[in-house]
């Protein structure tokens, strides 16, 4: 084939998001790839098609249905490039993520038999343990755009009209298939007691109604760092609840090794177990990057144990400080 599988995936993602510039850019990359392989006619046809599309009235590439105006600032569209192979999780949790992918990939088969694929997910656990990355991986593996909604900002900026904004987001999920990530979900789903009921309770109730009535066209993901404060009524509204935790030493080594690649050749990871203890996935990635930079700047690659240990300890002090 003239183009790589990644290029064709990128074409799909840019088309789905309505990103004309990215779509044309990838199309030209495919054309260049075709030319290098001797497919000159195909390359010329692709270039001509791109130029014709750019100069004529813009084609209506499918756009992500999302609110306009001020609330658009609260919805961030992205096209993740991280895949399942990049996600380091315990076996049970990895199996749950794989199950979601399997159901989504066979959604038509399930729907034909009267069953909805899992599409309402609650991800809970400490910061930096892979919740956001999981949403990104699901989007990438399914060739879908990722839309991230910061609920804390939505609550503070649109208090009084948050429910109507939520409705527009769920309407968008029905119109355009994507992965919708409601980040900082505890801002909405916290257990409201005492005098703190009113508007916050109405917003939560609205969200639960929208969630329960949502179709299976899109993936709706809520992520929180604070399961303990979530309203108990929330859990039964989700198809799956995925629990995240700090990595053990084996997982921690896999995270760092994945980031460092050949730079970590020969590292005895078992000797770093105590230094990795208590650090999140995100902390370990940053420590790996710091150690790599130190080794590169000192012209001492591959990375030494001392470089890694120093970076891990510095990260631990920074986390605690």
C-alpha positions in Angstrom: 0.0 0.0 0.0 1.2 3.5 -0.8 0.5 4.9 2.7 1.3 3.5 6.1 -1.4 2.3 8.5 -0.6 5.2 10.8 -1.2 7.7 7.9 -4.5 6.2 7.1 -5.5 6.3 10.8 -4.4 9.9 10.9 -6.6 10.6 7.8 -9.6 9.1 9.6 -9.0 11.1 12.8 -8.5 14.4 11.1 -11.6 13.8 8.9 -13.7 13.0 12.0 -12.6 16.1 13.8 -13.1 18.4 10.9 -9.4 19.4 10.9 -9.0 20.3 7.2 -5.4 21.4 7.5 -4.3 18.1 9.2 -6.4 16.1 6.7 -4.7 17.8 3.7 -1.3 17.5 5.3 -1.6 13.7 5.8 -3.0 13.3 2.3 0.1 15.0 0.9 2.3 12.7 3.0 0.5 9.7 1.5 1.1 11.2 -1.9 4.8 11.6 -1.2 5.0 8.1 0.1 3.4 6.9 -3.1 5.9 8.8 -5.2 8.9 7.3 -3.3 7.5 3.8 -4.1 7.2 4.6 -7.8 3.4 5.1 -7.8 3.7 8.4 -9.7 0.2 8.4 -11.2 -1.4 7.9 -7.8 0.8 10.6 -6.2 -0.1 13.1 -8.9 -3.8 12.3 -8.6 -3.7 12.7 -4.8 -1.9 16.1 -5.1 -4.4 17.3 -7.7 -7.3 16.2 -5.5 -5.8 18.1 -2.5 -5.2 21.3 -4.5 -8.7 21.1 -6.0 -10.3 20.7 -2.6 -8.3 23.6 -1.2 -9.2 26.1 -3.9 -12.8 25.1 -4.4 -15.6 25.8 -1.8 -14.6 23.9 1.3 -15.8 20.3 1.5 -18.0 19.6 4.5 -15.7 17.4 6.5 -17.5 16.0 9.4 -17.0 18.2 12.4 -17.1 17.4 16.1 -20.5 18.6 17.4 -19.7 20.8 20.4 -21.0 23.9 22.0 -20.0 27.3 20.5 -19.0 30.5 22.2 -17.4 30.6 25.6 -18.0 27.0 26.5 -15.9 25.9 23.5 -12.9 26.9 25.6 -13.8 24.1 28.1 -13.7 21.4 25.4 -10.3 20.4 24.2 -10.2 18.2 21.0 -7.1 16.0 20.4 -6.0 13.1 18.4 -3.9 10.8 20.7 -1.1 8.8 19.3 -0.5 6.5 22.3 -1.5 2.9 21.7 -2.4 -0.1 23.9 1.2 -1.2 23.9 2.2 2.0 25.6 -0.2 1.5 28.5 1.3 -0.2 31.6 -1.4 -1.5 33.9 -2.0 -4.5 36.2 -3.2 -7.5 34.4 -6.8 -7.3 35.6 -7.1 -3.6 34.7 -5.5 -4.1 31.3 -8.0 -6.9 30.7 -10.9 -4.5 31.4 -9.5 -1.9 28.9 -9.1 -4.6 26.3 -12.6 -5.8 26.9 -13.9 -2.2 26.3 -12.0 -2.2 23.0 -13.3 -5.6 22.0 -16.9 -4.6 22.7 -16.5 -1.3 20.8 -14.9 -3.0 17.8 -17.7 -5.5 17.7 -20.4 -3.0 18.6 -22.5 -3.7 15.5 -22.6 -7.4 16.3 -23.6 -6.7 19.9 -26.3 -4.2 18.8 -27.7 -6.6 16.3 -28.3 -9.0 19.2 -29.9 -6.3 21.4 -26.9 -5.5 23.6 -25.1 -2.2 24.0 -21.3 -2.2 24.1 -19.8 -0.8 27.3 -19.6 2.9 26.7 -20.0 4.6 30.1 -16.8 4.2 32.1 -15.7 5.6 35.5 -12.0 5.7 36.0 -10.9 6.4 39.6 -7.5 6.4 41.4 -4.6 8.6 42.5 -3.3 11.4 40.1 -0.8 10.2 37.5 -1.8 6.5 37.5 -3.0 6.3 33.8 -6.6 7.4 33.8 -6.2 10.1 31.2 -3.8 8.0 29.2 -6.4 5.2 29.1 -8.9 7.6 27.6 -6.3 8.6 25.0 -5.4 4.9 24.2 -9.1 4.1 23.7 -9.5 7.0 21.3 -6.3 6.1 19.4 -7.1 2.4 19.1 -10.7 3.2 17.9 -9.4 5.9 15.6 -11.7 8.5 17.3 -11.1 12.0 18.5 -10.7 12.7 22.2 -12.8 15.5 23.7 -11.7 16.5 27.2 -14.2 18.5 29.3 -12.9 20.0 32.6 -15.9 19.9 34.9 -14.3 22.0 37.6 -14.0 24.9 35.1 -17.4 24.2 33.7 -18.9 24.3 37.2 -17.2 27.6 38.2 -17.7 29.4 34.9 -21.3 28.4 34.1 -22.9 27.9 37.5 -26.5 28.5 36.9 -26.5 27.2 33.3 -24.2 24.1 33.7 -27.1 21.7 33.2 -27.9 23.2 29.8 -24.2 23.0 28.8 -24.1 19.4 29.9 -27.1 18.7 27.7 -25.3 20.2 24.7 -22.3 17.9 25.3 -24.4 14.8 25.5 -26.3 15.9 22.4 -22.9 16.2 20.7 -22.0 12.7 21.8 -25.1 11.4 20.0 -24.3 13.3 16.8 -20.6 12.7 16.6 -18.9 9.5 17.6 -15.9 10.3 19.8 -14.4 9.6 23.3 -15.7 12.2 25.7 -13.6 12.6 28.8 -15.2 14.4 31.8 -12.1 15.1 33.8 -12.0 16.2 37.5 -15.4 14.4 37.8 -15.4 14.8 41.6 -16.2 18.5 41.0 -19.6 17.3 39.9 -20.1 13.9 41.5 -19.1 14.7 45.0 -21.4 13.5 47.7 -23.4 16.7 48.5 -24.8 16.9 52.1 -25.9 19.5 54.5 -26.6 22.9 53.0 -24.6 22.2 49.8 -27.5 20.8 47.8 -29.4 23.3 45.5 -27.7 23.9 42.2 -25.0 21.3 42.6 -27.5 18.6 43.3 -29.6 19.6 40.3 -26.5 19.5 38.1 -25.6 16.1 39.3 -29.1 14.8 38.8 -29.1 16.2 35.3 -25.8 14.5 34.5 -27.1 11.2 35.8 -30.2 11.5 33.6 -28.1 12.4 30.5 -25.7 9.5 31.3 -28.4 6.9 31.8 -30.1 8.0 28.5 -27.0 8.2 26.5 -26.7 6.0 23.5 -23.8 3.8 22.7 -22.5 5.9 19.7 -19.8 7.5 21.8 -17.6 6.5 24.8 -18.4 8.6 27.9 -15.6 8.5 30.4 -15.5 10.2 33.8 -12.2 10.4 35.7 -11.7 11.2 39.3 -8.9 11.2 41.9 -11.3 10.9 44.8 -13.6 7.9 44.7 -14.3 8.3 48.4 -16.2 11.5 48.0 -18.4 10.4 45.0 -22.1 10.1 45.4 -23.0 6.4 45.7 -25.8 6.9 43.2 -23.2 7.3 40.5 -21.6 3.9 40.4 -24.6 2.0 39.1 -25.0 4.4 36.2 -21.7 3.3 34.7 -21.2 0.2 32.7 -17.7 -0.3 34.2 -15.7 1.1 37.0 -11.9 0.9 36.5 -9.8 1.2 39.6 -6.3 2.6 39.3 -3.4 2.5 41.8 0.3 3.4 42.1 2.5 0.9 40.1 4.4 -1.8 41.8 8.1 -2.1 41.1 7.6 -4.4 38.1 5.1 -2.1 36.5 7.3 0.9 37.4 10.3 -0.6 35.6 8.1 -1.3 32.6 7.0 2.4 32.6 10.5 3.7 32.7 11.9 1.2 30.3 9.1 2.1 27.8 10.1 5.7 28.0 13.9 5.2 27.8 14.1 2.4 25.2 17.7 1.5 24.3 19.1 4.2 26.6 18.3 1.9 29.6 20.1 -1.1 28.2 21.6 -3.2 30.9 19.8 -1.5 33.9 19.2 -3.7 36.9 15.7 -2.6 37.6 15.3 -4.7 40.7 17.9 -2.6 42.5 15.7 0.5 42.0 12.5 -0.9 43.5 12.8 1.1 46.8 13.5 4.3 44.8 10.4 3.8 42.7 8.1 3.0 45.6 5.3 5.6 46.1 5.7 7.2 42.7 2.9 7.4 40.1 3.2 6.5 36.4 3.6 10.1 35.6 6.3 10.6 38.2 8.2 7.7 36.8 8.0 9.0 33.3 9.3 12.4 34.4 12.1 10.8 36.4 13.1 8.7 33.3 13.2 11.8 31.2 15.3 13.7 33.7 17.8 10.8 33.9 18.0 10.6 30.1 18.7 14.3 29.8 21.5 14.0 32.4 23.1 11.1 30.6 22.9 12.8 27.2 24.3 16.1 28.5 27.1 14.3 30.2 27.8 12.1 27.1 27.4 9.0 29.3 24.8 7.0 27.6 23.5 4.4 28.2 22.0 5.6 31.5 23.6 4.5 34.7 21.9 3.3 37.8 23.1 6.4 39.7 21.4 8.7 37.1 18.1 6.8 37.5 18.3 6.6 41.3 19.1 10.3 41.6 16.2 11.3 39.3 13.8 9.0 41.2 14.8 10.4 44.6 14.6 14.0 43.3 11.1 13.2 41.9 10.1 11.7 45.3 11.3 14.8 47.1 9.4 17.0 44.7 6.2 15.0 45.1 6.4 15.1 48.9 7.5 18.8 49.0 
